[in-house]
Amino acid sequence: MKQTLAFLFLIMLAGQLAGKNVQVNSAFNPSQILVGETGTLSVSIQIEYGNDPSSQSANDSVDMNSFPGVPGLEVAYQGPIQRTGIVNGYRTASLSLQFAVRAQQPGTYTLPAFPIEVGGVSYTVPEAQLTVTQQADREDSADSNASAWMDLLLPREHIYAYETIPFQVRLYIRDDMKIRRSQDFPIKEGDSFAVSAFSPPQVNMTRIDGVNYYVMMWQGVMTPLKAGDNDLKFKYNLYVNDPSNSRSSNISDPFFNGFFGSNIIMTTGNTRELELSSGDEALHIEELPTEGKPAHFSGAIGKFNFSNIEVEPDSAQVGEPVELQFTFEGAGNFQYMDAPTLIATDGWRLRGTEKDFNSRDRYDYNGSVTYRYILSAESTDVAATPGVAFSYFDPETEEYITTSIESLPITIKPAPQGSQGFTRKSASAPETEAAKRGLIGLRNSPGRWVSSMQPVF
């Protein structure tokens, strides 16, 4: 499918993008749907305008002249969502192009990266993935008298230890149920999985064997903390009207009434508790394969790409700090990976590493991470920075992928006569008086938070 679309920000400012920070993203919401269900694809553009008045003078057009088709995925444009505001003293504007999507066959659908123009400057919309699963067997053969049940939906069967993966919990409630009380979200049982906070629930209607059901869906991401057969179960309690001893009331359940309207009401009389569970079936979690595992593998599982490699400054003296910075982006277990390995480090001393993570969703699953290596050269013989080797495991192709960043040229000059720079401290160097007395310097960040002010000495 090809589409020609042109959009215009209401306050966008024209011409040159100097002084503007432009970010372009794409995402399916939810990232997993059932066959025949409708989801949303969002292509978002966010602009932060700098303090240069020339960058805030006219209109910036947003042109998407070609939209790539995804075989098997039906796409319909719904319209834009536009916002403006002020963040940290700078004007900002955002545009989100909304598309309805659905598929009639299960599988993984990938929207490829494609170009988009903002103010005449070309940017790349990153790829996004949508998982479509078949309806659970229980739905296909559900007893029409079943009042409520829960399902746990995973995008695939093969899951690896310390892989972060999206999931959904779905609650089905027959539309003639009278709900008195309920929980805000399902509760996880067991400690074999780390689970994110849930998204706010989405509610739809579905019809199963001629019976209408409300479907509440919560999304999150989970990470198995060990291999083997591990239980992952969610529980949810509903308090419903006992029809044998009840009468209607005008008092509405604020939680359910907000989602389901007046069809589900609070009643007075006896209450029956429904203890629902997503099932007792254990999930088999696999170890990462040892065959082909790179020596410098740092635990990354998912799909990632390198970008924005730079060194600052590109000329320094022996012992002076040099910052080697690079960014990689994608989707995966950002919270469970270590910094990539530096290679070809002869003549360099690593003085520290900093990490800056930028999440693109509420789960820290999609995002980008920037690593900064603080280095210092030990001699003028150094002519290039260290290289970087980054390996990750792709759980879909079930293989390790290694990406290397070549060394960058740099000029190292001799340190001035008598300068000590950042040389190593001699093992025989005497302790300072402050060190002898156990004094420490002022800290620019708080220490450990505690619940009382009781002295610790």
VODO-866209 format. One line per field, with one value per residue (C-alpha): x negated, y negated, z; residue number from 1; residue in three letters. Coordinates in steps of 0.2 Angstrom, whole numbers, plus 2048, in hexadecimal, padded with zeros to 3 digits. Last residue first. Layout:
east: c(X ...);
north: c(Y ...);
up: c(Z ...);
n: c(NUM ...);
res: c(ALA ...);
***
This chain:
east: c(77B 78A 795 7A8 7AF 7BC 7C2 7B2 7AC 79A 78F 794 78A 77D 772 767 755 751 748 741 733 725 72E 730 71D 719 712 700 6FD 6F4 700 6FE 70E 710 70E 71D 713 703 6FC 6EA 6E6 6F6 6FF 6F9 706 713 71C 72C 732 742 741 74E 75F 763 774 775 785 789 796 7A8 7B0 7BE 7B4 7A6 798 78C 77A 772 75F 759 748 73B 737 72A 718 710 6FD 6FE 6FF 70B 71B 72A 73B 74D 759 76A 778 789 798 7A7 7B9 7C6 7C8 7C7 7D9 7E2 7DB 7CE 7C1 7B1 7A2 792 783 773 762 752 73F 73B 728 722 712 718 72B 72E 740 74C 75A 76C 774 77E 790 79E 7A8 7A7 7B0 7B6 7BC 7B1 7A4 791 787 775 769 756 752 73F 738 726 718 70E 714 724 72A 73B 744 750 752 762 76D 77F 788 788 797 7A0 7AC 7AF 7A4 794 78A 779 772 75F 75A 767 774 773 778 77D 78F 799 7A2 7B4 7C3 7D2 7E1 7EB 7FE 808 814 818 822 833 839 84B 853 865 86E 87F 88A 889 884 876 879 872 87C 87B 86B 85D 84D 851 85F 852 847 855 860 871 87E 88F 893 89B 8A0 898 89A 899 891 881 879 867 856 848 837 828 819 80A 800 7EE 7E7 7D6 7CF 7BD 7B2 7B1 7B6 7C3 7C6 7D8 7DF 7F0 802 813 822 834 840 853 85C 86B 872 876 868 85C 85F 852 853 844 83C 82A 822 815 804 7FD 7EE 7E0 7DD 7CE 7D0 7CC 7D3 7E5 7F6 7FA 809 815 81A 826 82F 842 852 865 865 876 872 87D 86F 865 854 844 834 824 812 806 7F3 7E4 7D3 7C3 7B7 7AD 7B0 7B6 7C8 7CD 7E0 7E4 7ED 7F4 806 80C 81F 82C 83E 84F 862 860 872 86D 860 850 84B 842 83E 836 82B 824 826 818 80A 805 7F4 7F1 7DF 7D9 7CB 7C4 7CB 7BB 7B9 7B8 7B7 7C4 7CC 7CF 7CD 7D1 7C7 7CA 7C6 7CF 7DF 7DD 7EB 7E9 7F5 807 813 821 818 81D 817 81E 812 80F 802 7FB 7F6 7EC 7E7 7DB 7D7 7C8 7C8 7C4 7D3 7E0 7EF 7F7 801 808 811 813 81F 826 81C 821 815 818 809 806 7F7 7F1 7F2 7E6 7ED 7E6 7E8 7E7 7E6 7E5 7E6 7DD 7E6 7DF 7D3 7CD 7BC 7B6 7BA 7AB 7B0 7B2 7C2 7C6 7CE 7D7 7DD 7E7 7ED 7FA 801 811 819 829 82D 82F 821 81D 812 800 7F6 805 803 7F7 7E8 7DF 7D2 7CB 7C2 7BD 7B3 7B3 7A6 7A4 7B2 7B3 7C3 7D2 7D9 7E7 7F5 804 7F8 7FC 7FE 7FC 800 7FD 801 7FA 800);
north: c(7E1 7E4 7D6 7D8 7CD 7D9 7E1 7E1 7DB 7E1 7D2 7C2 7BA 7AD 7B4 7A9 7B1 7BF 7BE 7CE 7C5 7CD 7CA 7B7 7B7 7BD 7CF 7D0 7D6 7E7 7F0 7E1 7DA 7DC 7CD 7C2 7B2 7B2 7A3 79F 79B 79A 7AA 7B1 7B1 7BE 7BC 7C7 7D2 7DC 7EF 7FA 7FE 810 819 82B 835 845 850 856 84D 847 846 83B 83C 82D 829 818 815 804 7FD 7F4 7E3 7DF 7D9 7DE 7DC 7CC 7D6 7DB 7D5 7D1 7D9 7D4 7E1 7D9 7E5 7E0 7EA 7EA 7EF 7FD 808 7FB 800 7EF 7ED 7E4 7E5 7DB 7E3 7D9 7E4 7DE 7E7 7E3 7E0 7EC 7EB 7EB 7F0 801 801 80A 810 808 813 80E 808 815 81B 81E 80E 80C 81D 81A 80E 803 7F5 7F4 7E4 7E0 7D5 7D5 7C7 7C2 7BE 7B6 7C2 7BF 7B0 7AF 7AD 7B4 7AD 7B5 7C6 7CB 7D9 7D4 7E5 7F8 803 80F 81D 827 82F 826 830 829 835 832 844 846 854 85F 86E 86A 868 85D 867 86B 867 873 86B 874 877 871 866 853 854 84D 84E 849 842 843 834 834 825 815 812 809 807 80F 80A 7F7 7F3 801 7F7 7E9 7F4 801 7F6 7EB 7FA 7F1 7EE 7ED 7FE 80E 81C 82B 83C 84B 840 840 830 830 82D 830 836 837 842 843 852 855 866 86B 87A 877 868 85A 847 847 835 82E 81F 818 816 817 81C 81C 825 823 832 835 846 84E 85B 84D 83B 82E 81D 812 80A 804 805 7F8 7FF 80B 809 814 826 82F 841 850 849 850 849 839 82F 829 816 80A 817 819 815 817 81D 823 82F 82D 829 839 834 839 833 832 832 82C 82F 826 82F 82B 839 83D 850 854 856 862 862 852 841 845 844 848 84C 848 84E 848 84D 85E 863 862 86F 869 874 867 85C 86A 86E 85D 851 852 846 836 82E 81C 816 804 7FE 7ED 7DD 7D6 7C3 7B8 7A5 79A 794 7A6 7B3 7C5 7D4 7E7 7F4 804 808 81A 826 836 844 849 846 83A 82B 81A 808 7F7 7E8 7D9 7CB 7C3 7B1 7A9 797 790 77E 77D 777 788 78F 783 78A 790 79F 7A7 7B8 7BC 7C6 7D8 7DF 7F1 800 812 81D 82D 826 816 807 7F9 7E7 7DB 7C8 7C5 7B2 7A8 795 789 778 767 75D 767 76D 75C 757 763 769 77B 783 795 79F 7AF 7BA 7CA 7D8 7E1 7F2 7F7 808 811 823 830 83B 836 827 824 814 80B 7FE 800 7F3 7E7 7D9 7C9 7BD 7AB 79F 78E 780 782 78A 77E 77A 778 778 784 77C 786 793 798 7A9 7B0 7C2 7CD 7DF 7EF 800);
up: c(944 939 940 93F 932 92C 91C 913 902 8FD 8F8 8F0 8E2 8E1 8EF 8F9 8FC 908 918 920 92A 920 910 914 919 908 907 900 8EF 8EF 8E3 8D7 8D1 8BE 8B3 8B0 8AB 8B5 8AC 8AF 89D 893 88E 87D 86F 86B 85A 857 849 84D 850 848 84F 84F 84E 853 851 85B 854 858 849 854 865 85D 869 86A 867 868 865 866 860 86A 864 857 855 866 866 86F 87F 88D 885 890 88F 896 88D 88A 886 87E 87F 874 877 875 885 892 897 895 883 87A 888 887 891 895 89B 8A1 8A1 8AA 8A9 89C 898 886 87E 878 879 868 86E 87A 87F 880 890 899 895 8A1 8A1 88E 88C 87A 86D 862 864 865 86A 86A 874 876 882 884 894 894 899 889 881 876 865 85E 86D 86F 866 85C 857 854 850 853 850 85C 85C 86C 879 880 88C 88A 87D 87C 879 86C 86E 85E 867 879 876 881 88F 88B 895 895 89C 8A9 8A6 8B5 8AC 8AB 8BB 8C1 8D3 8D1 8E2 8E4 8ED 8F6 8F4 8EC 8DA 8D1 8BE 8AE 89F 8A4 89C 89A 89D 8A9 8B1 8B5 8C0 8C7 8CB 8CA 8D8 8D1 8D9 8D2 8DE 8E5 8ED 8E1 8D3 8DD 8D6 8D2 8DA 8CE 8D3 8C7 8C7 8BC 8B9 8B3 8B9 8B4 8AA 8A7 8A5 8B2 8B4 8A7 8A1 89F 896 898 891 899 88F 895 889 88B 885 87A 878 867 868 86D 869 86D 875 879 888 88A 89B 8A1 89D 8AA 8B4 8AF 8B3 8B9 8B8 8C2 8D2 8D3 8D1 8C7 8CC 8BF 8BE 8C7 8D1 8D1 8D9 8D7 8C5 8BE 8AF 8A0 894 898 89E 896 89E 893 899 88C 889 882 884 88D 88B 89B 899 888 881 873 872 86A 86C 87D 882 894 894 8A2 8A5 8A8 8A8 89F 899 887 88A 880 872 867 876 87F 871 872 863 857 859 850 855 84F 84C 848 83D 840 836 82E 82C 81D 81F 815 825 82B 81D 820 81A 81D 82A 827 830 836 838 843 840 842 833 830 834 83B 83B 83F 83B 845 840 850 84F 85D 860 86D 872 87E 890 897 88D 886 87D 86D 868 858 856 843 83A 838 82A 826 826 822 826 81B 812 81A 80E 810 811 804 803 816 817 827 823 82E 82F 832 83E 84D 847 844 856 85C 86D 867 861 867 85A 85C 84D 850 845 84F 849 852 855 84E 852 844 84A 85C 860 866 866 86D 866 858 858 84E 852 84B 856 851 85B 854 853 841 839 82A 822 82C 83D 842 84B 844 83D 82B 824 812 80E 7FF 802 7FB 800);
n: c(457 456 455 454 453 452 451 450 449 448 447 446 445 444 443 442 441 440 439 438 437 436 435 434 433 432 431 430 429 428 427 426 425 424 423 422 421 420 419 418 417 416 415 414 413 412 411 410 409 408 407 406 405 404 403 402 401 400 399 398 397 396 395 394 393 392 391 390 389 388 387 386 385 384 383 382 381 380 379 378 377 376 375 374 373 372 371 370 369 368 367 366 365 364 363 362 361 360 359 358 357 356 355 354 353 352 351 350 349 348 347 346 345 344 343 342 341 340 339 338 337 336 335 334 333 332 331 330 329 328 327 326 325 324 323 322 321 320 319 318 317 316 315 314 313 312 311 310 309 308 307 306 305 304 303 302 301 300 299 298 297 296 295 294 293 292 291 290 289 288 287 286 285 284 283 282 281 280 279 278 277 276 275 274 273 272 271 270 269 268 267 266 265 264 263 262 261 260 259 258 257 256 255 254 253 252 251 250 249 248 247 246 245 244 243 242 241 240 239 238 237 236 235 234 233 232 231 230 229 228 227 226 225 224 223 222 221 220 219 218 217 216 215 214 213 212 211 210 209 208 207 206 205 204 203 202 201 200 199 198 197 196 195 194 193 192 191 190 189 188 187 186 185 184 183 182 181 180 179 178 177 176 175 174 173 172 171 170 169 168 167 166 165 164 163 162 161 160 159 158 157 156 155 154 153 152 151 150 149 148 147 146 145 144 143 142 141 140 139 138 137 136 135 134 133 132 131 130 129 128 127 126 125 124 123 122 121 120 119 118 117 116 115 114 113 112 111 110 109 108 107 106 105 104 103 102 101 100 99 98 97 96 95 94 93 92 91 90 89 88 87 86 85 84 83 82 81 80 79 78 77 76 75 74 73 72 71 70 69 68 67 66 65 64 63 62 61 60 59 58 57 56 55 54 53 52 51 50 49 48 47 46 45 44 43 42 41 40 39 38 37 36 35 34 33 32 31 30 29 28 27 26 25 24 23 22 21 20 19 18 17 16 15 14 13 12 11 10 9 8 7 6 5 4 3 2 1);
res: c(PHE VAL PRO GLN MET SER SER VAL TRP ARG GLY PRO SER ASN ARG LEU GLY ILE LEU GLY ARG LYS ALA ALA GLU THR GLU PRO ALA SER ALA SER LYS ARG THR PHE GLY GLN SER GLY GLN PRO ALA PRO LYS ILE THR ILE PRO LEU SER GLU ILE SER THR THR ILE TYR GLU GLU THR GLU PRO ASP PHE TYR SER PHE ALA VAL GLY PRO THR ALA ALA VAL ASP THR SER GLU ALA SER LEU ILE TYR ARG TYR THR VAL SER GLY ASN TYR ASP TYR ARG ASP ARG SER ASN PHE ASP LYS GLU THR GLY ARG LEU ARG TRP GLY ASP THR ALA ILE LEU THR PRO ALA ASP MET TYR GLN PHE ASN GLY ALA GLY GLU PHE THR PHE GLN LEU GLU VAL PRO GLU GLY VAL GLN ALA SER ASP PRO GLU VAL GLU ILE ASN SER PHE ASN PHE LYS GLY ILE ALA GLY SER PHE HIS ALA PRO LYS GLY GLU THR PRO LEU GLU GLU ILE HIS LEU ALA GLU ASP GLY SER SER LEU GLU LEU GLU ARG THR ASN GLY THR THR MET ILE ILE ASN SER GLY PHE PHE GLY ASN PHE PHE PRO ASP SER ILE ASN SER SER ARG SER ASN SER PRO ASP ASN VAL TYR LEU ASN TYR LYS PHE LYS LEU ASP ASN ASP GLY ALA LYS LEU PRO THR MET VAL GLY GLN TRP MET MET VAL TYR TYR ASN VAL GLY ASP ILE ARG THR MET ASN VAL GLN PRO PRO SER PHE ALA SER VAL ALA PHE SER ASP GLY GLU LYS ILE PRO PHE ASP GLN SER ARG ARG ILE LYS MET ASP ASP ARG ILE TYR LEU ARG VAL GLN PHE PRO ILE THR GLU TYR ALA TYR ILE HIS GLU ARG PRO LEU LEU LEU ASP MET TRP ALA SER ALA ASN SER ASP ALA SER ASP GLU ARG ASP ALA GLN GLN THR VAL THR LEU GLN ALA GLU PRO VAL THR TYR SER VAL GLY GLY VAL GLU ILE PRO PHE ALA PRO LEU THR TYR THR GLY PRO GLN GLN ALA ARG VAL ALA PHE GLN LEU SER LEU SER ALA THR ARG TYR GLY ASN VAL ILE GLY THR ARG GLN ILE PRO GLY GLN TYR ALA VAL GLU LEU GLY PRO VAL GLY PRO PHE SER ASN MET ASP VAL SER ASP ASN ALA SER GLN SER SER PRO ASP ASN GLY TYR GLU ILE GLN ILE SER VAL SER LEU THR GLY THR GLU GLY VAL LEU ILE GLN SER PRO ASN PHE ALA SER ASN VAL GLN VAL ASN LYS GLY ALA LEU GLN GLY ALA LEU MET ILE LEU PHE LEU PHE ALA LEU THR GLN LYS MET);
***
